[in-house]
Structures are given as structure tokens and as C-alpha cells.
Amino acid sequence: MAKILIAGGVPLSGEVAVSGAKNAVLPILAATLLADEPVTLSNVPHLRDVTTMVELLGRMGVGFVVGDRMRIQADPRGVNNHVASYELVRTMRASILVLGPLLARFGEAEVSLPGGCAIGSRPVDEHIQGLRKLGAEIDVEGGYIKARCPGGLHGARVVMNVVSVTGTENILMAACLAKGTTIIENAAQEPEVSDLAHCLVRMGARIEGIGTSTLIIQGVERLGGCDYAVLPDRIEAGTFLVAAAITRGSVTLRHARPDTMDAVLEKLEQAGAVIETGEDWIRLDMQGRRPRAVDISTAPHPAFPTDMQAQFTALNCAADGVGVITENVFENRFMHVQELRRLGADIRLDGHTAIIRGVDTLSGAPLMATDLRASAGLILGGLVASGETLIDRIYHLDRGYENIEEKLGALGARIRRTA
């Protein structure tokens, strides 16, 4: 099993390009099921989750042509299978996103329940309740969500009980081909939801309120093809910025979207970073200074993203002072804490809060990754630790980071993948 070996203690410097957003491209790929013409996507990241979604859609009959630099054309005209099997869904929870498009376009869908995952439960109740409001008949049996809408879907007012990103996306996609007007209230406002909505509009959908908590969708008869560039990944961008901050370095991100990262950039400035931004770039300079500890409380966008919690936990481990991090989104997202302690971190857990006292020096150690973002947090700890850090089970990284060791290496990190 592959591992990552890091020799820490090197301040990062230089430029790095940000890849397309994993959490945007997956729903957009699912949305191609709604079209009756090919859809061409650019800025697609080369990730394991993208490969899984392409394989899932391919088994349904979607034809794919992959061009240079991961430019992908998806042709949904050959879809002849409306089942998303457990074999693939179990490896990637985002597979649930085919439920709404299949139901809206073909009148039926059978999608495996995704089950639990390492960082906590992500129930699909919001998906099911919202689609039922649109007229779907849904049964859950044998581990599958079985949905039908023999009379077609119709517009409705859907109030989300809790903010759900994938729940919002599933209902949004289904509503695009429903008859009449659908209003989604308490909708997720994440940039990736907006990116999906903008792509749907390019395909011919009529959507108002993009980027707000209320989405208004006027159903249309059909959606066609389009060319669309996927949003840059704000979580990858944030990870590289924290990597520079924790090592007291200076980096410039190209192909970034600072307007999607306000909460993260604000916390980095509180940590002592000097930040400059342009329309598609971000520059961070620690000017050789040790970062200051910061307090974090995760919540849905536009608040601080849970997907950046592990990275800032690592930052606080090496920072000056005491930082308090409160995780409000997932109930089991502090599994990286035990591993960071192996580096010498001073962390005390109290329920869903971590109290972190920064130490002068972290020391390299063998570590084990537990999930995607925890893997990134452990890498950041290894970058600042003295000696060598060996991280096992790094296959999680390939789900959400494109060539992370190569990108960090280009910034001066002594990092390599090993057997």
C-alpha cells in the first residue's frame, strides 16, 4: 500500500496552479444525465472520485470522450440503465447525485444507499423528502432507494430541514425538468452548488437566486448540451495556503477563486499571514514568522468550511498560543487528532471541540490517515515537523487532491510517494 514520506522543516515558496473542484465536478457530471445532447466539461481534476463517477455513468450508458488536460465530453443519449449499484456507490457517497437526474429525465431510478463513512453519518432523508414533494414515489428496500414518477415531476415548495449540499443539488437537478415552479428554501449556498446551477443554466435551465438560501426553478421541457469550465477547488487552494503558513513560507496560487474563500482567508490573516488577491490568484506571505493560533467554528457556507478543519487543526499545533476548534458539521471528524499527537501536538478533546496549545517543535513519526481531509492535515503536520514523517493509507488523498506531492514538491517540500 502506498505511503507518503516527508522530511519536514522547509519553508514553502513559489507558485502552484489550483485544480478544478472535486465537489463541483461530481454533481455536474451527474447533471449531464439531464441533457439530450453531449456536454463538454473542462478544468476537470484527475481524481479517483471523478473516475468513479465516470465509471458509474458509463455503466448507465453515458458515452465519454476524454481529451487533453482532462477535458471530458459526456454523451447521455445512450443511457439504458437506471441503477446505481452498491459496488460503486459504497466507494463514493456523491453517487447519490444520480438519483434526481435519473428520476427527472427517465422517470425511474434505483440507487444504492451510500451507508456510513469515517467522518460521520450523512443521511439521505432530505433527498427523499424533497423528491417526494416533487411527486416521486419512493421506497427504500434491500439497501436501495427505488424511485418512480409515472406522471412526471411537478414543481413544489421544498423547505430543507437541515442544510444539505447534496440534498440541495439532487432536488435542484430534478426540478429543472419538473412541470411548473419549484422553490427550495434553506438551500445550501456553497460555491459548488452555485457552480452546478450555473452549468444547468448554460444547459437551458431557468434558475433564480443562485448563491442564496432560496432557489427558484422554472421547469423546462428539455436541457441541451453546453461547454462549461469547472470552478477551481477552494479546499485544495486553502490547503496550499495553510501549507505555506505553517512552514512560514510564501506561495502564489494561480487559477484560484478568492471570492469563494472569505472565511478561510480571514482566518489566515488572523494567523499573521499577509494576503493579496486578484480575480484569479492569491498570494500568501508569512514573512518568516510563526503563525498565531486561531479559533475556528465550522458551519455551512458562507461560514468556515468543515473540509478545512483538519488543516487548521494542524496549523494550530505549530502556532503561537492556544486555538479552539469546534466541529459543528460532522460528529466524528477529529480522528486526525490522535495522529497529530504522535508528532508531539498538545491537543485536548472535549466533545466536538479541540483545544490546541501550539508547541515550539513537532517531531516526525509514522502516521495513519483516516479520511481525505485528515490526510491533508497530517501532511501539513509532517511539513513542519523535524525529521521524517511517514503517512500510511494515503489512498484517501487521491480522492480529492490532484498530484499533491508533486505540487508541494514544486514549492520546495521534501515529499515523495513510496511503497
Beta strands, then each sheet from edge to edge (+ up, - down):
strand 1: 3-7
strand 2: 13-17
strand 3: 39-42
strand 4: 63-66
strand 5: 72-75
strand 6: 83-84
strand 7: 108-112
strand 8: 137-141
strand 9: 144-148
strand 10: 157-159
strand 11: 181-185
strand 12: 206-208
strand 13: 214-218
strand 14: 227-229
strand 15: 250-254
strand 16: 274-277
strand 17: 281-285
strand 18: 296-297
strand 19: 322-326
strand 20: 346-350
strand 21: 353-357
strand 22: 366-368
strand 23: 388-392
strand 24: 414-418
sheet 1: 22+ 23+ 1- 24+
sheet 2: 2+ 15+ 17- 16+
sheet 3: 4+ 5- 3+ 14+
sheet 4: 6+ 7+ 9- 8+
sheet 5: 10+ 11+ 13- 12+
sheet 6: 18+ 19+ 21- 20+
end
